[in-house]
Amino acid sequence: MRIATCCRRWCGADWRVGFGLVAAALLSAPSALPADNATIPGEVATPYPTIIHLAVEWKIQGDDNLNGVVTVRFRRAGDAQWRSGLPLRRVPAGQSQGTRPIFKWDNKHSGSLFDLQPDTEYEIELTLNDPDGGSAQRVVRARTRPVPRAPAGAPVRQASPENIRDAIRAGGVLMLADGNYGELAVETDGKPDMPLVLRSRGKAVFDRISLRGRRHVHLDGLTVNGRIDLLEAENCVVRRCRVTTTGHESGIAATRPPGAKNCYIADNVVTGPTPWTNEAMGASGKNMGEGIQITGPGNVICFNRVSNYRDCISTMEDTGAGQQVCIDIYNNDISVGADDAIEADFCMSNCRIVRNRITNSFVGLSSQPGLGGPTYFIRNVMYNLTYVPFKLHRFSQGDVCLHNTVVKCGDGMACFAGQPFDFAFFRNNLCIGGPAGGVRWGGYGSGGGGAVQMVAPGPHCDFDYDALGTYQTPFAGRFGQQRFNGLEELRRGPHERHAIQVDMSVFDNVAFPDKPLTLYAPPDLRPRPGSAVVDKAVLLPNINDDFEGAGPDIGAYEAGRPLPHYGPRPEGID
């Protein structure tokens, strides 16, 4: 099958609008200068590889009518068989609005390869086609990072509160005796092939740890009753630690430029002081602290359990935002984010928020704003939200939302921003809304219980093939200027021409969260076999092409498959 034919199948009938192929009629008012519709290909880069993802950036000039497309094939180096990836997103040059400072981004095609093998080299074939001229092909190689660990057989030395500083200066792998170590500022670096490792079975207790400016230092299994500071750290690790904060400080943090770089934050339990109350909710609520708060490129935040913070996992905003590219946030278990569960604000390119489970939170996923993108939100599960699942505010651009599942009071698929968000792409999401009882949470409404409330999607947004529904409320809603009552009216609009209507029967005995102040346990939101969403998703290469049955299922899960692992993994797995 030819590549272009495959793209039509994967992305649906509107594939040209979907992945960077936007008709010229959708563009804003014409420039006084003649349009330069042909593409001039530039350099290809694969910045900041992470452990399971690779980014590709192909800078260009021209293509003012945005009808160029880059298809992707990839394979492990040495393999004969190619796999198809998502086409790169078309990202026109632009700049943010109303931010401090103003952020700018280049004219490019950009995208990611997902769920790769660690420490593996891949060959990536890019084919650029522009009907106005400038077609080209490039082949590049990139290698994923290994999971960071001390080498097998590394010598282990003992350390205690009395000799900890001398032991650190000597380097190596330090097994920490039980005890209270107070505050610690590490002033010694490890090496790429022999990191400095501070390891405990959980009873080495610290008040605070600073890894500022450190390289190749690992914290493993420590208990910290305060912040772990990663500012200017590179290739550092925080793994299997128990971090608890009681005030406004962040648990694990690098909160101003340049932030941290290529750090690995995994399998931790991070707990804050914020309760699940109405008064705690929202930007002005009585909430405290940030669980994991990071700026800087290449950082991986995975398999953590984070709860009871204003924002549980967040990047930085405005002047606090460093180079926020190629950041991975995946398989985290999040509860009680009184403002945002995951605040992926000011993400600049190829940030990937994938397979997170979010329960009892005000906002599910925030992109306020995305800075050109793509910012990927894929297979996240959100249950009992009191405001919105998608906060695409402050003129966000470049958000890609695929296979997310949402069950919440108020409007199901919702973004209440009055400012337009643009170049958003939604496919295969499952969103169900329902009654909110007229209550305002933290001073904010959750909507009237409709299926959709997307107030201001921009002209280059594309929504389709989603499963939308309500519980005990009418199937109604809004996409910008289009208001609809019933599925047929929805399908006549510019979006969701292939949407399906669903209700809570798509799940197996799951209760609707109609008492939002309840601390619900995470339910099993896998689709019931034979339900309306099974086999109904549109195919997306490298996202859902490993489906079972006649086709992939809409929502975060495939029916009948085991649930993903969320939160800390068993000892010995990394």
Buried (B, 14 or more C-beta within 10 A) or exposed (E): EEBEEBBBEBBBBBBBBBBBBBEEEBBEEEEEEEBBBBBBBBEBBBBBBBBBBBBBBBBBBBBBBBBBBBBBBBBEEEEEEEBBBBBBBBBBEBEBBEBEEEBEBBBBBBBBBBBBEBEBEBBBBBBBBBBBEBBBEBEBEBBBBEBBBBEEEEEEEEBBBEBBBEBBEEBBBBBBBEBEBEEBEBEBBBEEEBBBBBBBEEEBBBEBBBBBEBBBBBBBBBBBBBBBBBBBBBBBBBBBBBBBBEEEBBBBBBBBBBBBBBBBBBBBBBBBBBBBBBEBBBBEBBBBBBBBBBBBBBBBBBBBBBBBBBBBBBBBBBEBBBBBBBBBBBBBBBBBBBBBBBBBBBBBBBBBBBBBBBBBBBBBBBBBBBBBBBBBBBBBBBBBBBBBBBBBBBBBBBBBBBBBBBBBBBBBBBBBBEBBBBBBBBBBBBBBBBBBEEBBBBEBBBBBBBBBBBBBBBBBBBBBBBBBBBBEBEBBBBBBEBBBEEBEBBBEBBBBBBBBBBBBEBBBEBEBBBEBEEEBEBBEBBBBEEBBBBBBBBBBBBBBEEBEEEBBBBBBBBBEEEEBBBBBBEEEEB
